[in-house]
Every structure is written in C-alpha cells, then in structure tokens.
C-alpha cells in the first residue's frame, strides 16, 4: 500500500460506538470536511467496538457523498467484529476496509 498521506484527511473515530446518539454528529462532521473541499478521507476506526445499522447507513451516506465529489473513502483500524458486519452488509464493496493489526 503506497499512499501519499498529504492527499488524505485522516479522521480518528473517538467514540467506541457508532449508534443513533453519535451518528448525526459524526456524519455532519465528515460532511463539513467534504464540503470544505477535502474529498479523500481515511476514517480510523481503531477505537470503535460497536456499530449499529444506523451507523452502517451513515457510513454509506458519507461514502456516497464523497464519491459524488470524485473522492474516496477508506476505513482503517477496523476490529474483527466490525469487519464481519461490514462484510455482511457488503460495505467492503463500497469502500476499502483495512483490519486492525493486533
């Protein structure tokens, strides 16, 4: 993997859950970054341990918005449990998902 990190905006997820309480704030934060002109986004999910269906929907909405601007989204630091959820929901076909190395 050879990425020029100057081209990406890295967002570190600080919450351990992406649920209904957090999802709107998180989506608005990422969308504001995209609206500000940054459309190559890496979201570090290494602190995330639980994601609801609303959280998955939010990630899909974020990915769609980024793609409309010609950008890309990558998820890094994904724990095994969340990786399985992303695979079951086929999110890994929408955006690359990189597993957290133990």
N, C-alpha and C positions, 0 to 999 in steps of 0.2 A: 504494500500500500504506500503510494507516494503522493502525499497531499501537500500543496503549498498552503500552509496554515494562514498566511496573510490574506487569502481569498475567502476565508470562512469566519463566521461569527459563531463562537462556541458559547452555548448556554448550559449552565450546570443546574440541573434539577435539584433543588434543596429539600423538597418535601419527600417524605418516604412513601406517600400515597398520592396518586392522581385520581381523585374522586370528585364527586359533584361539588364539594366545598372549594376545591382548588382549581378545577378545570377552567372556569371562566377567566380567572385572574391569569393563569398560565397562558391560555390561548391569546388573550388580549396583549400580554407582554410580548409574545413571539410575533404576533401580527404587527405590533407597533414597530418592531425591529425591521420586519419585511417592508412595511410601508415607508420606513426611513431609508430604504434603498439597499439594504443588505438582504440578499436572497440565496446565499449559500450558507446553510445553517447546519451546525452539528449540535445535537442535544445530548448531553452527558447524563445518562440515567443511572449512574452507578449508585446513587443514594436512594433510588426508587425501589420499593419492595412489593408494592401492590398497585394495580391499575384496574379501574372499573371499566365497564363497557362505555361509559360516558367519556372516560379518559382516552380510550382507544378511538372513539369518534372524534375527539378533539385533535388527536394526532393526525387523523385522516384529513380533517378540515385544514389543519396547518400545512400538511403536505400539499394538498390541492392548491392552497393559496400561493405557496412557494413555487409550485410548478407553473402556475399561470403567469408568473413573472419571469419564467425561464431559469429559475434557480433549482437548487437541490437540497434535500434534507437527508441527513444521516443520523442514526441513533447509535450511540456508543455506550459502553459500560453496562449493557443490559444483563441482568441476572438471569439464570436459567429459567426460573418460573415465568418471568415476564416474556422471555424469548419464546417459550412454548405458547403463551397466549397470543403473541404477535404472529407466530406461525399458524396457529389455528384460525386466526381471523384473516390470514393472508396479507397482513400488513407488510410482511417482509417482501412481498411482491411490489409494494408501492414505494418503499424506501429501504435502503440498505440498513441492516441491523447487525451490530458488532457486539459479540458476547463479552461480558466482564471476565477478565482473566483473574483467576483465584491466586 
